[in-house]
Amino acid sequence: EPAESIHSRDVTLQRATTANLAALRIYSNAIETAYTVSLEETIDQLEQALLLDPDFALAHAKIATYMLAVDGDKSLAQSHFEAATSNMDRLSQREQLYVEAAQAWLETPEKMERRWRLMAQVYPDEISAQYNLGAIRWEYYNDFSGAIAHFRAALEIEPDNGAIFHSLGYCLLAIGETEESLSAFEKARNLAGMTSGLADAYTVIEDYQSAEEILVVNDQLTPGQQIPRITRLISVALDQNFLESAFDLAVEGLRFAENTEAYRSAVGFSGARLAISTRLDTVQFNQELESTIKIVFRLIDENKISSMPTRELALIGKLAARNGQLSTAQQLVDFIAINDDYEENPMSEDYAGLLGAEIAMAEGDLDTAEQLFELIIARSNLFQ
């Protein structure tokens, strides 16, 4: 690749093996804008690159990674990973290590971390290694301090990366470093136009006016950006005890998610609607509980959710237990135990354990509840 083309057309071209310069430009633009547009849009761009070079290994690997982030579709992701590895001999050592590390997203968190750590050791300037190590510590282990260390290391490599400041902000917020988190979120907004974290932080500190100003309706938002906006508006309404408004927003979110085929978000909005109904009316709650379970299991049966929504099911079960529907709660615990893989998804065991503790407390069995809580706290610092 001639040196003068590396920064052509205002896009810094990525280091990636492809025989097609146009494909490289599309790929580079997709990576550069991945966290300022929806991941669905990024996937569309990467698929355009594949039309020009069907053997573009890193494009396949990125599509697989983003598909897992969007809806957890492991079968489709696997097909892209297989395409990425089919021409490994064409790739540089750096690209080979990246593809192998990315493929570990299909494996256990321990294997993911091991692969990305190797990438970081061999190529200390590889920003994706530090960022993904931070994401693993945060998302799979709730190790916020460990995640912060990796995100800071990534920012040493690329100090103006707004997406990393966004993730850093959430972890700082989780450990109570509110001022630092606000600063990180401001940088994410200024550098990458990412505003959702800032809205969340303002909600946490009860500055609802600032949160709502950020979340004002924007017709330019994509479906992938509208869903988080509605979710945050629900949080703002609930924090102010505007229950009817929050319920209406949850109904709007459910309708929007199903219409745009964002089925995992549909499960989340169903759970939110159910949670809000507990604060409105007992009869309405019982109706919503039945409706929510039907929606979730219909989406699972129709394979519209490719990975088990354990967290959402545990929330539904918790609400059922707290409202006297113990048999329904127990059925959900049993369903999670049969259908989820705790080794692959370690947090799922914690969510199931929390639900089991809720049932035990509702039954007056405080010793069992305490034992379950102790096991969960030993594994994770999120629930302490």
C-alpha atoms as a printed R data frame, in Angstrom:
    type eleno elety resid chain resno       x       y      z
1   ATOM     1    CA   GLU     A     1   0.000   0.000  0.000
2   ATOM     2    CA   PRO     A     2   1.579   3.323 -1.036
3   ATOM     3    CA   ALA     A     3   2.253   5.604  1.935
4   ATOM     4    CA   GLU     A     4   0.292   8.521  0.458
5   ATOM     5    CA   SER     A     5  -2.945   6.499  0.448
6   ATOM     6    CA   ILE     A     6  -2.816   5.562  4.107
7   ATOM     7    CA   HIS     A     7  -4.577   8.812  5.106
8   ATOM     8    CA   SER     A     8  -6.509   9.310  1.896
9   ATOM     9    CA   ARG     A     9 -10.110  10.511  1.802
10  ATOM    10    CA   ASP     A    10  -9.970  11.601  5.469
11  ATOM    11    CA   VAL     A    11  -9.953   8.000  6.692
12  ATOM    12    CA   THR     A    12  -6.917   6.526  8.410
13  ATOM    13    CA   LEU     A    13  -6.579   3.082  6.886
14  ATOM    14    CA   GLN     A    14  -6.287   0.184  9.290
15  ATOM    15    CA   ARG     A    15  -3.506  -2.398  9.229
16  ATOM    16    CA   ALA     A    16  -5.353  -5.258  7.556
17  ATOM    17    CA   THR     A    17  -4.628  -7.778  4.819
18  ATOM    18    CA   THR     A    18  -6.846  -7.386  1.771
19  ATOM    19    CA   ALA     A    19  -6.235  -7.220 -1.952
20  ATOM    20    CA   ASN     A    20  -8.904  -4.564 -2.429
21  ATOM    21    CA   LEU     A    21  -8.158  -0.945 -1.506
22  ATOM    22    CA   ALA     A    22 -11.835   0.056 -1.623
23  ATOM    23    CA   ALA     A    23 -12.662  -2.758  0.815
24  ATOM    24    CA   LEU     A    24  -9.909  -1.519  3.125
25  ATOM    25    CA   ARG     A    25 -11.330   2.013  3.040
26  ATOM    26    CA   ILE     A    26 -14.828   0.778  3.902
27  ATOM    27    CA   TYR     A    27 -13.450  -1.459  6.661
28  ATOM    28    CA   SER     A    28 -11.360   1.398  8.096
29  ATOM    29    CA   ASN     A    29 -14.326   3.771  8.136
30  ATOM    30    CA   ALA     A    30 -16.464   1.114  9.848
31  ATOM    31    CA   ILE     A    31 -13.884   0.612 12.601
32  ATOM    32    CA   GLU     A    32 -13.338   4.345 13.038
33  ATOM    33    CA   THR     A    33 -17.064   5.045 13.479
34  ATOM    34    CA   ALA     A    34 -18.052   1.816 15.255
35  ATOM    35    CA   TYR     A    35 -18.969   3.485 18.541
36  ATOM    36    CA   THR     A    36 -20.503   6.654 17.134
37  ATOM    37    CA   VAL     A    37 -23.159   4.799 15.121
38  ATOM    38    CA   SER     A    38 -25.083   1.643 15.978
39  ATOM    39    CA   LEU     A    39 -23.265  -1.686 15.756
40  ATOM    40    CA   GLU     A    40 -25.879  -2.800 13.232
41  ATOM    41    CA   GLU     A    41 -24.719  -0.006 10.920
42  ATOM    42    CA   THR     A    42 -21.113  -1.021 11.469
43  ATOM    43    CA   ILE     A    43 -21.953  -4.605 10.524
44  ATOM    44    CA   ASP     A    44 -23.630  -3.342  7.343
45  ATOM    45    CA   GLN     A    45 -20.477  -1.434  6.399
46  ATOM    46    CA   LEU     A    46 -18.262  -4.452  7.053
47  ATOM    47    CA   GLU     A    47 -20.532  -6.619  4.913
48  ATOM    48    CA   GLN     A    48 -20.027  -4.103  2.088
49  ATOM    49    CA   ALA     A    49 -16.282  -4.628  2.451
50  ATOM    50    CA   LEU     A    50 -16.828  -8.391  2.167
51  ATOM    51    CA   LEU     A    51 -18.710  -7.916 -1.093
52  ATOM    52    CA   LEU     A    52 -15.484  -6.469 -2.506
53  ATOM    53    CA   ASP     A    53 -13.199  -9.030 -0.821
54  ATOM    54    CA   PRO     A    54 -15.013 -12.151  0.449
55  ATOM    55    CA   ASP     A    55 -11.726 -13.403  1.998
56  ATOM    56    CA   PHE     A    56 -11.162 -10.276  4.126
57  ATOM    57    CA   ALA     A    57 -10.309 -12.041  7.398
58  ATOM    58    CA   LEU     A    58 -10.428  -9.102  9.793
59  ATOM    59    CA   ALA     A    59 -13.768  -7.961  8.371
60  ATOM    60    CA   HIS     A    60 -15.160 -11.432  9.086
61  ATOM    61    CA   ALA     A    61 -13.706 -11.383 12.613
62  ATOM    62    CA   LYS     A    62 -15.129  -7.923 13.370
63  ATOM    63    CA   ILE     A    63 -18.581  -8.844 12.048
64  ATOM    64    CA   ALA     A    64 -18.587 -11.935 14.270
65  ATOM    65    CA   THR     A    65 -17.576  -9.881 17.304
66  ATOM    66    CA   TYR     A    66 -20.215  -7.208 16.735
67  ATOM    67    CA   MET     A    67 -22.924  -9.817 16.060
68  ATOM    68    CA   LEU     A    68 -22.197 -11.353 19.452
69  ATOM    69    CA   ALA     A    69 -22.497  -7.905 21.038
70  ATOM    70    CA   VAL     A    70 -25.786  -7.109 19.285
71  ATOM    71    CA   ASP     A    71 -27.759 -10.295 19.897
72  ATOM    72    CA   GLY     A    72 -25.399 -13.066 20.978
73  ATOM    73    CA   ASP     A    73 -25.904 -15.052 17.751
74  ATOM    74    CA   LYS     A    74 -23.124 -17.611 18.190
75  ATOM    75    CA   SER     A    75 -23.949 -19.775 15.176
76  ATOM    76    CA   LEU     A    76 -23.733 -16.888 12.715
77  ATOM    77    CA   ALA     A    77 -20.661 -15.511 14.472
78  ATOM    78    CA   GLN     A    78 -19.023 -18.922 14.217
79  ATOM    79    CA   SER     A    79 -19.511 -18.965 10.447
80  ATOM    80    CA   HIS     A    80 -17.688 -15.638 10.161
81  ATOM    81    CA   PHE     A    81 -14.888 -16.795 12.449
82  ATOM    82    CA   GLU     A    82 -14.481 -19.900 10.288
83  ATOM    83    CA   ALA     A    83 -14.220 -17.681  7.218
84  ATOM    84    CA   ALA     A    84 -11.619 -15.538  9.013
85  ATOM    85    CA   THR     A    85  -9.472 -18.553  9.915
86  ATOM    86    CA   SER     A    86  -9.743 -20.277  6.533
87  ATOM    87    CA   ASN     A    87  -6.961 -18.091  5.088
88  ATOM    88    CA   MET     A    88  -4.763 -17.618  8.154
89  ATOM    89    CA   ASP     A    89  -1.615 -18.205  6.109
90  ATOM    90    CA   ARG     A    90  -2.314 -14.933  4.253
91  ATOM    91    CA   LEU     A    91  -2.309 -12.922  7.461
92  ATOM    92    CA   SER     A    92   0.448 -11.249  9.436
93  ATOM    93    CA   GLN     A    93   1.263 -12.664 12.880
94  ATOM    94    CA   ARG     A    94  -0.503  -9.692 14.449
95  ATOM    95    CA   GLU     A    95  -3.692 -10.378 12.484
96  ATOM    96    CA   GLN     A    96  -3.521 -14.086 13.296
97  ATOM    97    CA   LEU     A    97  -3.295 -13.350 17.018
98  ATOM    98    CA   TYR     A    98  -6.194 -10.905 16.721
99  ATOM    99    CA   VAL     A    99  -8.441 -13.417 14.946
100 ATOM   100    CA   GLU     A   100  -7.601 -16.138 17.494
101 ATOM   101    CA   ALA     A   101  -8.297 -13.763 20.382
102 ATOM   102    CA   ALA     A   102 -11.568 -12.581 18.848
103 ATOM   103    CA   GLN     A   103 -12.669 -16.172 18.295
104 ATOM   104    CA   ALA     A   104 -12.317 -16.734 22.036
105 ATOM   105    CA   TRP     A   105 -15.500 -14.655 22.503
106 ATOM   106    CA   LEU     A   106 -17.231 -17.973 21.780
107 ATOM   107    CA   GLU     A   107 -15.399 -19.654 24.663
108 ATOM   108    CA   THR     A   108 -15.160 -19.152 28.425
109 ATOM   109    CA   PRO     A   109 -14.156 -15.809 29.986
110 ATOM   110    CA   GLU     A   110 -10.945 -17.452 31.220
111 ATOM   111    CA   LYS     A   111  -9.954 -18.370 27.655
112 ATOM   112    CA   MET     A   112 -10.978 -14.958 26.352
113 ATOM   113    CA   GLU     A   113  -8.766 -13.249 28.891
114 ATOM   114    CA   ARG     A   114  -5.824 -15.562 28.202
115 ATOM   115    CA   ARG     A   115  -5.954 -14.909 24.452
116 ATOM   116    CA   TRP     A   116  -6.232 -11.123 24.749
117 ATOM   117    CA   ARG     A   117  -3.506 -11.053 27.383
118 ATOM   118    CA   LEU     A   118  -1.183 -12.853 24.947
119 ATOM   119    CA   MET     A   119  -2.050 -10.270 22.303
120 ATOM   120    CA   ALA     A   120  -1.223  -7.474 24.747
121 ATOM   121    CA   GLN     A   121   2.102  -9.059 25.688
122 ATOM   122    CA   VAL     A   122   3.241  -9.639 22.107
123 ATOM   123    CA   TYR     A   123   1.940  -6.289 20.812
124 ATOM   124    CA   PRO     A   124   1.876  -3.788 23.702
125 ATOM   125    CA   ASP     A   125   0.576  -1.091 21.331
126 ATOM   126    CA   GLU     A   126  -2.518  -3.106 20.363
127 ATOM   127    CA   ILE     A   127  -5.355  -1.011 21.735
128 ATOM   128    CA   SER     A   128  -8.020  -3.676 21.196
129 ATOM   129    CA   ALA     A   129  -6.175  -6.033 23.555
130 ATOM   130    CA   GLN     A   130  -6.222  -3.598 26.487
131 ATOM   131    CA   TYR     A   131  -9.776  -2.499 25.744
132 ATOM   132    CA   ASN     A   132 -11.092  -6.056 25.533
133 ATOM   133    CA   LEU     A   133  -9.256  -7.113 28.693
134 ATOM   134    CA   GLY     A   134 -11.037  -4.235 30.417
135 ATOM   135    CA   ALA     A   135 -14.371  -5.291 28.944
136 ATOM   136    CA   ILE     A   136 -13.868  -8.872 30.163
137 ATOM   137    CA   ARG     A   137 -13.003  -7.787 33.712
138 ATOM   138    CA   TRP     A   138 -16.061  -5.522 33.741
139 ATOM   139    CA   GLU     A   139 -18.707  -7.565 31.959
140 ATOM   140    CA   TYR     A   140 -17.853 -11.091 33.102
141 ATOM   141    CA   TYR     A   141 -16.352 -10.547 36.561
142 ATOM   142    CA   ASN     A   142 -17.655  -7.132 37.666
143 ATOM   143    CA   ASP     A   143 -14.042  -6.304 38.512
144 ATOM   144    CA   PHE     A   144 -14.387  -2.557 38.040
145 ATOM   145    CA   SER     A   145 -10.938  -1.666 39.361
146 ATOM   146    CA   GLY     A   146  -9.289  -4.241 37.090
147 ATOM   147    CA   ALA     A   147 -11.276  -2.930 34.136
148 ATOM   148    CA   ILE     A   148 -10.282   0.660 34.914
149 ATOM   149    CA   ALA     A   149  -6.593  -0.289 34.836
150 ATOM   150    CA   HIS     A   150  -6.951  -1.787 31.349
151 ATOM   151    CA   PHE     A   151  -9.025   1.119 30.024
152 ATOM   152    CA   ARG     A   152  -6.385   3.562 31.283
153 ATOM   153    CA   ALA     A   153  -3.692   1.463 29.572
154 ATOM   154    CA   ALA     A   154  -5.702   1.629 26.335
155 ATOM   155    CA   LEU     A   155  -5.936   5.425 26.641
156 ATOM   156    CA   GLU     A   156  -2.168   5.633 26.938
157 ATOM   157    CA   ILE     A   157  -2.051   4.058 23.466
158 ATOM   158    CA   GLU     A   158  -4.838   6.222 22.044
159 ATOM   159    CA   PRO     A   159  -5.559   9.222 24.297
160 ATOM   160    CA   ASP     A   160  -8.390  10.592 22.143
161 ATOM   161    CA   ASN     A   161 -10.546   7.458 21.962
162 ATOM   162    CA   GLY     A   162 -14.010   8.506 23.084
163 ATOM   163    CA   ALA     A   163 -15.368   4.956 23.261
164 ATOM   164    CA   ILE     A   164 -12.766   4.000 25.857
165 ATOM   165    CA   PHE     A   165 -13.545   7.075 27.947
166 ATOM   166    CA   HIS     A   166 -17.204   5.991 27.788
167 ATOM   167    CA   SER     A   167 -16.451   2.529 29.211
168 ATOM   168    CA   LEU     A   168 -14.057   4.030 31.762
169 ATOM   169    CA   GLY     A   169 -16.799   6.383 32.903
170 ATOM   170    CA   TYR     A   170 -19.175   3.538 33.708
171 ATOM   171    CA   CYS     A   171 -16.596   1.673 35.778
172 ATOM   172    CA   LEU     A   172 -15.686   4.836 37.682
173 ATOM   173    CA   LEU     A   173 -19.383   5.455 38.311
174 ATOM   174    CA   ALA     A   174 -19.742   1.886 39.619
175 ATOM   175    CA   ILE     A   175 -17.089   2.432 42.315
176 ATOM   176    CA   GLY     A   176 -18.510   5.791 43.362
177 ATOM   177    CA   GLU     A   177 -15.970   8.056 41.638
178 ATOM   178    CA   THR     A   178 -18.709  10.360 40.366
179 ATOM   179    CA   GLU     A   179 -16.627  13.406 39.474
180 ATOM   180    CA   GLU     A   180 -14.075  11.361 37.561
181 ATOM   181    CA   SER     A   181 -16.844   9.485 35.772
182 ATOM   182    CA   LEU     A   182 -18.492  12.757 34.697
183 ATOM   183    CA   SER     A   183 -15.152  13.954 33.347
184 ATOM   184    CA   ALA     A   184 -14.703  10.695 31.385
185 ATOM   185    CA   PHE     A   185 -18.236  10.894 29.989
186 ATOM   186    CA   GLU     A   186 -17.695  14.534 28.947
187 ATOM   187    CA   LYS     A   187 -14.617  13.440 27.003
188 ATOM   188    CA   ALA     A   188 -16.632  10.626 25.402
189 ATOM   189    CA   ARG     A   189 -19.217  13.184 24.273
190 ATOM   190    CA   ASN     A   190 -16.644  15.655 22.976
191 ATOM   191    CA   LEU     A   191 -14.471  13.068 21.215
192 ATOM   192    CA   ALA     A   192 -17.055  10.605 19.910
193 ATOM   193    CA   GLY     A   193 -20.493  12.133 20.372
194 ATOM   194    CA   MET     A   194 -21.394   9.436 22.915
195 ATOM   195    CA   THR     A   195 -23.922  10.853 25.384
196 ATOM   196    CA   SER     A   196 -25.702   7.912 27.022
197 ATOM   197    CA   GLY     A   197 -23.153   7.544 29.822
198 ATOM   198    CA   LEU     A   198 -23.399  11.210 30.685
199 ATOM   199    CA   ALA     A   199 -27.185  10.896 30.906
200 ATOM   200    CA   ASP     A   200 -26.790   7.911 33.228
201 ATOM   201    CA   ALA     A   201 -24.339   9.773 35.445
202 ATOM   202    CA   TYR     A   202 -26.648  12.793 35.723
203 ATOM   203    CA   THR     A   203 -29.472  10.430 36.680
204 ATOM   204    CA   VAL     A   204 -27.315   8.882 39.415
205 ATOM   205    CA   ILE     A   205 -26.585  12.298 40.927
206 ATOM   206    CA   GLU     A   206 -30.272  13.275 40.506
207 ATOM   207    CA   ASP     A   207 -29.624  16.067 38.024
208 ATOM   208    CA   TYR     A   208 -32.680  15.052 36.021
209 ATOM   209    CA   GLN     A   209 -32.921  18.250 34.003
210 ATOM   210    CA   SER     A   210 -29.432  17.726 32.556
211 ATOM   211    CA   ALA     A   211 -30.209  14.061 31.859
212 ATOM   212    CA   GLU     A   212 -33.424  14.934 30.023
213 ATOM   213    CA   GLU     A   213 -31.696  17.635 27.971
214 ATOM   214    CA   ILE     A   214 -29.252  15.014 26.710
215 ATOM   215    CA   LEU     A   215 -32.054  12.575 25.969
216 ATOM   216    CA   VAL     A   216 -34.219  15.014 24.017
217 ATOM   217    CA   VAL     A   217 -35.810  13.421 20.937
218 ATOM   218    CA   ASN     A   218 -33.471  13.417 17.967
219 ATOM   219    CA   ASP     A   219 -34.889  12.330 14.613
220 ATOM   220    CA   GLN     A   220 -31.370  11.614 13.384
221 ATOM   221    CA   LEU     A   221 -30.898   8.746 15.842
222 ATOM   222    CA   THR     A   222 -30.819   5.227 14.408
223 ATOM   223    CA   PRO     A   223 -32.984   2.425 15.866
224 ATOM   224    CA   GLY     A   224 -29.900   1.162 17.681
225 ATOM   225    CA   GLN     A   225 -29.539   4.554 19.352
226 ATOM   226    CA   GLN     A   226 -33.249   5.131 20.036
227 ATOM   227    CA   ILE     A   227 -33.550   2.059 22.269
228 ATOM   228    CA   PRO     A   228 -30.912   3.205 24.811
229 ATOM   229    CA   ARG     A   229 -32.526   6.672 24.766
230 ATOM   230    CA   ILE     A   230 -35.928   5.230 25.731
231 ATOM   231    CA   THR     A   231 -34.310   3.033 28.393
232 ATOM   232    CA   ARG     A   232 -32.666   6.028 30.022
233 ATOM   233    CA   LEU     A   233 -35.845   8.086 29.903
234 ATOM   234    CA   ILE     A   234 -37.547   5.264 31.828
235 ATOM   235    CA   SER     A   235 -34.816   5.487 34.495
236 ATOM   236    CA   VAL     A   236 -35.214   9.265 34.756
237 ATOM   237    CA   ALA     A   237 -39.003   8.936 35.117
238 ATOM   238    CA   LEU     A   238 -38.729   6.189 37.728
239 ATOM   239    CA   ASP     A   239 -36.191   8.095 39.793
240 ATOM   240    CA   GLN     A   240 -38.707  10.924 40.025
241 ATOM   241    CA   ASN     A   241 -41.554   8.486 40.778
242 ATOM   242    CA   PHE     A   242 -43.377   9.339 37.527
243 ATOM   243    CA   LEU     A   243 -44.733   5.803 37.291
244 ATOM   244    CA   GLU     A   244 -47.352   6.271 34.593
245 ATOM   245    CA   SER     A   245 -44.840   8.035 32.344
246 ATOM   246    CA   ALA     A   246 -42.286   5.291 32.943
247 ATOM   247    CA   PHE     A   247 -44.846   2.594 32.132
248 ATOM   248    CA   ASP     A   248 -45.883   4.343 28.910
249 ATOM   249    CA   LEU     A   249 -42.210   4.624 27.891
250 ATOM   250    CA   ALA     A   250 -41.704   0.893 28.539
251 ATOM   251    CA   VAL     A   251 -44.714   0.098 26.331
252 ATOM   252    CA   GLU     A   252 -43.319   2.403 23.632
253 ATOM   253    CA   GLY     A   253 -39.913   0.746 23.940
254 ATOM   254    CA   LEU     A   254 -41.352  -2.774 23.645
255 ATOM   255    CA   ARG     A   255 -43.311  -1.834 20.532
256 ATOM   256    CA   PHE     A   256 -40.311  -0.103 18.974
257 ATOM   257    CA   ALA     A   257 -37.954  -3.009 19.763
258 ATOM   258    CA   GLU     A   258 -40.249  -5.627 18.244
259 ATOM   259    CA   ASN     A   259 -40.898  -3.492 15.148
260 ATOM   260    CA   THR     A   260 -37.151  -3.092 14.585
261 ATOM   261    CA   GLU     A   261 -36.446  -6.764 15.421
262 ATOM   262    CA   ALA     A   262 -34.334  -5.829 18.448
263 ATOM   263    CA   TYR     A   263 -35.672  -8.813 20.328
264 ATOM   264    CA   ARG     A   264 -33.308  -8.845 23.307
265 ATOM   265    CA   SER     A   265 -34.243  -5.221 23.942
266 ATOM   266    CA   ALA     A   266 -37.886  -6.290 23.696
267 ATOM   267    CA   VAL     A   267 -37.265  -8.685 26.594
268 ATOM   268    CA   GLY     A   268 -35.710  -5.845 28.573
269 ATOM   269    CA   PHE     A   269 -38.652  -3.529 27.980
270 ATOM   270    CA   SER     A   270 -41.082  -6.311 28.942
271 ATOM   271    CA   GLY     A   271 -39.221  -6.710 32.234
272 ATOM   272    CA   ALA     A   272 -39.257  -2.950 32.801
273 ATOM   273    CA   ARG     A   273 -43.004  -2.809 32.176
274 ATOM   274    CA   LEU     A   274 -43.501  -5.629 34.684
275 ATOM   275    CA   ALA     A   275 -41.278  -3.966 37.294
276 ATOM   276    CA   ILE     A   276 -43.153  -0.682 37.015
277 ATOM   277    CA   SER     A   277 -46.514  -2.439 37.321
278 ATOM   278    CA   THR     A   278 -45.542  -3.694 40.811
279 ATOM   279    CA   ARG     A   279 -45.668  -0.074 41.946
280 ATOM   280    CA   LEU     A   280 -48.993   0.632 40.266
281 ATOM   281    CA   ASP     A   281 -51.539  -2.074 40.976
282 ATOM   282    CA   THR     A   282 -51.567  -5.737 42.127
283 ATOM   283    CA   VAL     A   283 -54.110  -6.857 39.539
284 ATOM   284    CA   GLN     A   284 -52.171  -5.133 36.785
285 ATOM   285    CA   PHE     A   285 -48.967  -6.830 37.985
286 ATOM   286    CA   ASN     A   286 -50.486 -10.305 37.750
287 ATOM   287    CA   GLN     A   287 -51.680  -9.566 34.214
288 ATOM   288    CA   GLU     A   288 -48.291  -8.142 33.236
289 ATOM   289    CA   LEU     A   289 -46.458 -11.135 34.739
290 ATOM   290    CA   GLU     A   290 -48.403 -13.571 32.575
291 ATOM   291    CA   SER     A   291 -47.979 -11.369 29.508
292 ATOM   292    CA   THR     A   292 -44.235 -10.861 30.066
293 ATOM   293    CA   ILE     A   293 -43.508 -14.568 30.474
294 ATOM   294    CA   LYS     A   294 -45.441 -15.310 27.289
295 ATOM   295    CA   ILE     A   295 -43.473 -12.683 25.361
296 ATOM   296    CA   VAL     A   296 -40.092 -13.915 26.587
297 ATOM   297    CA   PHE     A   297 -40.748 -17.597 25.997
298 ATOM   298    CA   ARG     A   298 -42.263 -16.892 22.588
299 ATOM   299    CA   LEU     A   299 -39.081 -15.089 21.550
300 ATOM   300    CA   ILE     A   300 -36.947 -17.939 22.912
301 ATOM   301    CA   ASP     A   301 -39.065 -20.620 21.193
302 ATOM   302    CA   GLU     A   302 -38.922 -18.737 17.877
303 ATOM   303    CA   ASN     A   303 -35.106 -18.503 18.189
304 ATOM   304    CA   LYS     A   304 -35.307 -14.730 18.020
305 ATOM   305    CA   ILE     A   305 -32.987 -14.516 21.022
306 ATOM   306    CA   SER     A   306 -29.851 -16.497 20.317
307 ATOM   307    CA   SER     A   307 -28.458 -16.539 23.872
308 ATOM   308    CA   MET     A   308 -30.300 -17.195 27.109
309 ATOM   309    CA   PRO     A   309 -31.693 -13.957 28.666
310 ATOM   310    CA   THR     A   310 -30.850 -15.145 32.181
311 ATOM   311    CA   ARG     A   311 -30.561 -11.717 33.762
312 ATOM   312    CA   GLU     A   312 -33.984 -10.730 32.463
313 ATOM   313    CA   LEU     A   313 -35.551 -14.031 33.539
314 ATOM   314    CA   ALA     A   314 -34.046 -13.628 37.014
315 ATOM   315    CA   LEU     A   315 -35.541 -10.126 37.260
316 ATOM   316    CA   ILE     A   316 -38.961 -11.451 36.263
317 ATOM   317    CA   GLY     A   317 -38.614 -14.250 38.824
318 ATOM   318    CA   LYS     A   318 -37.559 -11.832 41.553
319 ATOM   319    CA   LEU     A   319 -40.613  -9.676 40.926
320 ATOM   320    CA   ALA     A   320 -42.808 -12.780 40.951
321 ATOM   321    CA   ALA     A   321 -41.333 -13.953 44.275
322 ATOM   322    CA   ARG     A   322 -41.750 -10.557 45.909
323 ATOM   323    CA   ASN     A   323 -45.383 -10.495 44.842
324 ATOM   324    CA   GLY     A   324 -46.289 -13.966 46.123
325 ATOM   325    CA   GLN     A   325 -45.986 -15.876 42.833
326 ATOM   326    CA   LEU     A   326 -43.461 -18.397 44.203
327 ATOM   327    CA   SER     A   327 -44.289 -21.271 41.864
328 ATOM   328    CA   THR     A   328 -43.686 -19.038 38.844
329 ATOM   329    CA   ALA     A   329 -40.380 -17.859 40.326
330 ATOM   330    CA   GLN     A   330 -39.268 -21.450 40.980
331 ATOM   331    CA   GLN     A   331 -40.165 -22.471 37.422
332 ATOM   332    CA   LEU     A   332 -37.885 -19.722 36.134
333 ATOM   333    CA   VAL     A   333 -35.014 -20.872 38.388
334 ATOM   334    CA   ASP     A   334 -35.423 -24.415 37.077
335 ATOM   335    CA   PHE     A   335 -35.571 -23.198 33.476
336 ATOM   336    CA   ILE     A   336 -32.338 -21.203 33.886
337 ATOM   337    CA   ALA     A   337 -30.542 -24.157 35.506
338 ATOM   338    CA   ILE     A   338 -31.489 -26.487 32.643
339 ATOM   339    CA   ASN     A   339 -30.893 -24.147 29.727
340 ATOM   340    CA   ASP     A   340 -27.939 -21.923 30.663
341 ATOM   341    CA   ASP     A   341 -24.236 -22.792 30.802
342 ATOM   342    CA   TYR     A   342 -22.686 -21.403 33.981
343 ATOM   343    CA   GLU     A   343 -19.127 -22.148 32.879
344 ATOM   344    CA   GLU     A   344 -19.622 -20.152 29.698
345 ATOM   345    CA   ASN     A   345 -21.670 -17.419 31.409
346 ATOM   346    CA   PRO     A   346 -20.425 -17.172 35.014
347 ATOM   347    CA   MET     A   347 -22.698 -14.259 35.920
348 ATOM   348    CA   SER     A   348 -25.737 -16.389 35.068
349 ATOM   349    CA   GLU     A   349 -25.077 -18.500 38.157
350 ATOM   350    CA   ASP     A   350 -25.132 -15.332 40.264
351 ATOM   351    CA   TYR     A   351 -28.427 -14.172 38.780
352 ATOM   352    CA   ALA     A   352 -29.971 -17.615 39.350
353 ATOM   353    CA   GLY     A   353 -28.586 -17.615 42.884
354 ATOM   354    CA   LEU     A   354 -30.129 -14.224 43.593
355 ATOM   355    CA   LEU     A   355 -33.475 -15.487 42.406
356 ATOM   356    CA   GLY     A   356 -33.113 -18.586 44.600
357 ATOM   357    CA   ALA     A   357 -32.361 -16.324 47.571
358 ATOM   358    CA   GLU     A   358 -35.454 -14.226 46.828
359 ATOM   359    CA   ILE     A   359 -37.604 -17.370 46.870
360 ATOM   360    CA   ALA     A   360 -35.988 -18.574 50.104
361 ATOM   361    CA   MET     A   361 -36.646 -15.210 51.784
362 ATOM   362    CA   ALA     A   362 -40.258 -15.208 50.605
363 ATOM   363    CA   GLU     A   363 -40.640 -18.673 52.143
364 ATOM   364    CA   GLY     A   364 -39.049 -17.514 55.412
365 ATOM   365    CA   ASP     A   365 -35.935 -19.684 54.951
366 ATOM   366    CA   LEU     A   366 -33.351 -17.034 55.835
367 ATOM   367    CA   ASP     A   367 -30.512 -19.541 56.401
368 ATOM   368    CA   THR     A   368 -30.698 -20.760 52.790
369 ATOM   369    CA   ALA     A   369 -30.969 -17.188 51.530
370 ATOM   370    CA   GLU     A   370 -27.889 -16.173 53.508
371 ATOM   371    CA   GLN     A   371 -25.898 -19.152 52.185
372 ATOM   372    CA   LEU     A   372 -26.801 -18.247 48.606
373 ATOM   373    CA   PHE     A   373 -25.839 -14.601 49.134
374 ATOM   374    CA   GLU     A   374 -22.477 -15.615 50.604
375 ATOM   375    CA   LEU     A   375 -21.717 -17.783 47.571
376 ATOM   376    CA   ILE     A   376 -22.585 -14.952 45.208
377 ATOM   377    CA   ILE     A   377 -20.516 -12.369 47.092
378 ATOM   378    CA   ALA     A   378 -17.529 -14.748 47.070
379 ATOM   379    CA   ARG     A   379 -17.701 -14.876 43.250
380 ATOM   380    CA   SER     A   380 -18.516 -11.275 42.409
381 ATOM   381    CA   ASN     A   381 -18.242  -7.809 43.927
382 ATOM   382    CA   LEU     A   382 -21.302  -6.472 42.075
383 ATOM   383    CA   PHE     A   383 -23.867  -7.692 44.624
384 ATOM   384    CA   GLN     A   384 -22.134  -6.874 47.903
